[in-house]
């Protein structure tokens, strides 16, 4: 498992290529890249993501370990950024590798649902009219019920 919490941008293509190299005889690789977007048409100028160093990495490690326990994974990668981010910038990446696609897809989906609602990150959206902390959404909590 490779877990990184960082402020620096990452190269999604390069990360995917390196992940594939490390994935040995996996028959399936699934990856996802989250990008900052203005989903409410409120003229988002930036987003600031905060976390508690150490605590965040441990929480992500537990989520990844749970995915590995539930599905047969050869590799797992989680990259999550913090600090100020602008629309269009990458926030996070998840990649899973397994012998079978069903495990790789299910594990990636599980990781995304848990990262969205349980990972200890706090997001503040900055718009032309002010700043607002992002609250958890009911749809995110509903997604967790699948697992």
Secondary structure, DSSP 8 states (H G I E B T S, - for coil): -EEEEESS---HHHHHHHHHHHTTT-SEEEEEEEE---TTSS-EEEEEEEE-TTHHHHHHHHHHHHHHHHS-EEEEEEEEE-EEE-TTSEEEEEEEEESSHHHHHHHHHHHHHHHHHTSSEEEEEEETTEEEE----HHHHHHHTT-
